[in-house]
């Protein structure tokens, strides 16, 4: 089984749940924008993360989406880039992003 790249996006209505979710997702993911994280995980690790997410959110009010995506170094970015972000590939080499 190989690691996959995931984009985790969320819209949480409660500040308390939002803070709990941010803490959880930031353990495994890299923050791209305020409510958007990128993570490279084994599928079973993502399944476990999703189960933890389900214990935090209110499914009647909150929205969490997880997408399988291409590696971050293949991302197309338009506009301002964050100057203090470095991206490394699987082999540890620094990537242009």
C-alpha positions in Angstrom: 0.0 0.0 0.0 1.4 3.4 -1.0 0.9 6.8 0.6 -1.6 9.1 -1.1 -2.0 12.8 -1.2 -5.1 14.3 0.3 -6.7 17.8 0.4 -8.7 18.3 3.5 -11.2 21.3 3.4 -13.7 22.3 6.0 -16.3 24.8 7.0 -17.1 24.6 10.7 -19.8 26.7 12.3 -18.7 26.5 16.0 -15.4 28.1 17.1 -14.9 25.4 19.6 -15.3 22.6 17.1 -13.2 24.6 14.6 -10.3 24.8 17.0 -10.5 21.1 17.9 -10.5 20.2 14.2 -7.6 22.5 13.3 -5.5 20.9 16.1 -6.3 17.4 14.9 -5.7 18.0 11.2 -2.5 20.0 11.7 -0.9 17.0 13.3 -0.9 15.2 10.0 -1.4 18.0 7.4 0.3 21.0 6.1 -1.9 24.2 6.1 -2.3 25.7 2.7 -5.0 28.2 3.5 -7.1 28.9 6.6 -9.4 25.9 6.2 -7.4 23.8 3.7 -4.8 21.3 4.6 -2.6 18.9 2.5 -1.5 15.6 3.9 0.4 12.6 2.6 -0.8 9.5 4.4 -1.5 5.8 4.0 -5.2 5.3 3.2 -5.7 3.5 6.5 -4.3 6.5 8.4 -6.7 8.7 6.5 -9.5 6.5 7.4 -8.6 6.8 11.1 -8.3 10.6 10.7 -11.8 10.7 9.1 -13.2 8.7 12.0 -11.7 11.2 14.5 -13.0 14.1 12.4 -16.5 12.6 12.6 -16.3 12.6 16.4 -15.7 16.4 16.4 -18.0 17.8 13.8 -21.7 18.3 13.8 -22.9 16.8 10.5 -26.0 19.0 10.5 -24.0 22.2 10.5 -20.4 21.5 9.5 -18.9 20.5 6.2 -15.6 18.5 5.8 -14.4 17.3 2.4 -11.4 15.1 1.7 -10.0 14.7 -1.9 -7.3 12.5 -3.3 -4.9 14.9 -5.2 -1.7 15.0 -7.1 1.6 15.7 -5.2 1.9 19.3 -3.9 4.9 20.0 -6.1 2.6 19.6 -9.1 0.2 22.3 -7.9 -0.6 25.3 -10.1 -0.6 28.5 -7.9 -1.9 31.9 -9.1 -1.3 34.9 -7.0 0.7 35.6 -3.9 2.9 32.8 -2.6 3.8 32.4 1.0 7.5 33.3 1.2 8.2 31.2 4.3 7.0 27.8 2.9 9.4 25.2 1.6 8.1 22.0 0.0 10.1 18.8 0.0 9.5 15.7 -2.2 9.3 12.1 -1.1 13.1 11.7 -1.3 13.7 14.9 0.8 14.7 17.1 -2.1 13.5 20.7 -2.0 10.9 21.4 -4.6 9.9 24.7 -6.3 6.4 25.7 -5.3 
